[in-house]
Amino acid sequence: MKYETTDIPAKLANGALQAQDACSLCGVAQAFARAMLALHALPQCKGTEWLNGHPITVLYVDKLASLAGVQNSGAPVYDAWGLCVAASK
């Protein structure tokens, strides 16, 4: 699925970017849950597949994987990072 910066609210983008510096898995998980609820409430939300692949989701899941020691780097993370940086401005 393709996402545009218009699919990414600046506040949620900033939260996902700030989470990248976090060290508490519990805190990141709570922020992720709040972000998912906010994404689900967006008018442009197209359902589960849209939510699961959303750049905000990708960044939070990547951070959670990193904190859990199971991270596997890849292009989707870099694409999500770039979109969130652009949307956060």
One Martini backbone bead per residue (centre of mass of N, CA, C, O) as a GRO file, in nm:
protein
   89
    1MET     BB    1   0.100   0.035   0.019
    2LYS     BB    2   0.036   0.375  -0.025
    3TYR     BB    3   0.184   0.669   0.116
    4GLU     BB    4   0.123   0.990   0.247
    5THR     BB    5   0.161   1.271   0.429
    6THR     BB    6  -0.160   1.298   0.456
    7ASP     BB    7  -0.162   1.014   0.635
    8ILE     BB    8   0.024   1.195   0.847
    9PRO     BB    9   0.015   1.317   1.137
   10ALA     BB   10   0.230   1.519   1.296
   11LYS     BB   11   0.193   1.417   1.587
   12LEU     BB   12   0.243   1.115   1.519
   13ALA     BB   13   0.517   1.149   1.387
   14ASN     BB   14   0.661   1.266   1.634
   15GLY     BB   15   0.612   1.025   1.822
   16ALA     BB   16   0.759   0.811   1.647
   17LEU     BB   17   1.032   0.959   1.646
   18GLN     BB   18   1.074   0.977   1.957
   19ALA     BB   19   1.068   0.663   2.008
   20GLN     BB   20   1.359   0.605   1.884
   21ASP     BB   21   1.494   0.708   2.182
   22ALA     BB   22   1.391   0.493   2.348
   23CYS     BB   23   1.408   0.245   2.648
   24SER     BB   24   1.094   0.176   2.691
   25LEU     BB   25   0.883  -0.065   2.606
   26CYS     BB   26   0.630   0.019   2.761
   27GLY     BB   27   0.612   0.312   2.658
   28VAL     BB   28   0.599   0.243   2.357
   29ALA     BB   29   0.346   0.064   2.369
   30GLN     BB   30   0.155   0.287   2.468
   31ALA     BB   31   0.200   0.485   2.234
   32PHE     BB   32   0.115   0.289   2.013
   33ALA     BB   33  -0.176   0.249   2.103
   34ARG     BB   34  -0.258   0.545   2.070
   35ALA     BB   35  -0.185   0.568   1.769
   36MET     BB   36  -0.379   0.350   1.662
   37LEU     BB   37  -0.638   0.488   1.751
   38ALA     BB   38  -0.591   0.746   1.585
   39LEU     BB   39  -0.570   0.612   1.306
   40HIS     BB   40  -0.851   0.472   1.312
   41ALA     BB   41  -1.005   0.766   1.328
   42LEU     BB   42  -0.942   0.829   1.054
   43PRO     BB   43  -1.090   0.896   0.752
   44GLN     BB   44  -0.849   0.742   0.577
   45CYS     BB   45  -0.912   0.480   0.688
   46LYS     BB   46  -0.884   0.130   0.537
   47GLY     BB   47  -0.796  -0.055   0.768
   48THR     BB   48  -0.590  -0.306   0.859
   49GLU     BB   49  -0.382  -0.286   0.630
   50TRP     BB   50  -0.331   0.016   0.662
   51LEU     BB   51  -0.238   0.003   0.958
   52ASN     BB   52  -0.009  -0.217   0.940
   53GLY     BB   53   0.159  -0.032   0.703
   54HIS     BB   54   0.201   0.214   0.846
   55PRO     BB   55   0.455   0.426   0.925
   56ILE     BB   56   0.392   0.437   1.226
   57THR     BB   57   0.386   0.134   1.274
   58VAL     BB   58   0.669   0.067   1.172
   59LEU     BB   59   0.826   0.233   1.382
   60TYR     BB   60   0.718   0.100   1.639
   61VAL     BB   61   0.784  -0.195   1.572
   62ASP     BB   62   1.086  -0.153   1.533
   63LYS     BB   63   1.142  -0.054   1.822
   64LEU     BB   64   1.034  -0.298   1.969
   65ALA     BB   65   1.232  -0.495   1.836
   66SER     BB   66   1.486  -0.360   1.940
   67LEU     BB   67   1.423  -0.382   2.248
   68ALA     BB   68   1.389  -0.710   2.210
   69GLY     BB   69   1.619  -0.814   1.998
   70VAL     BB   70   1.451  -0.851   1.684
   71GLN     BB   71   1.584  -0.690   1.467
   72ASN     BB   72   1.516  -0.615   1.103
   73SER     BB   73   1.638  -0.458   0.864
   74GLY     BB   74   1.479  -0.226   0.621
   75ALA     BB   75   1.314  -0.045   0.386
   76PRO     BB   76   1.039   0.017   0.532
   77VAL     BB   77   1.171   0.186   0.756
   78TYR     BB   78   1.296   0.408   0.579
   79ASP     BB   79   1.033   0.500   0.447
   80ALA     BB   80   0.884   0.572   0.711
   81TRP     BB   81   1.083   0.779   0.809
   82GLY     BB   82   1.064   0.980   0.574
   83LEU     BB   83   0.758   1.037   0.601
   84CYS     BB   84   0.762   1.136   0.899
   85VAL     BB   85   0.951   1.371   0.863
   86ALA     BB   86   0.778   1.522   0.654
   87ALA     BB   87   0.507   1.528   0.836
   88SER     BB   88   0.634   1.682   1.101
   89LYS     BB   89   0.638   1.991   0.962
   0.00000   0.00000   0.00000
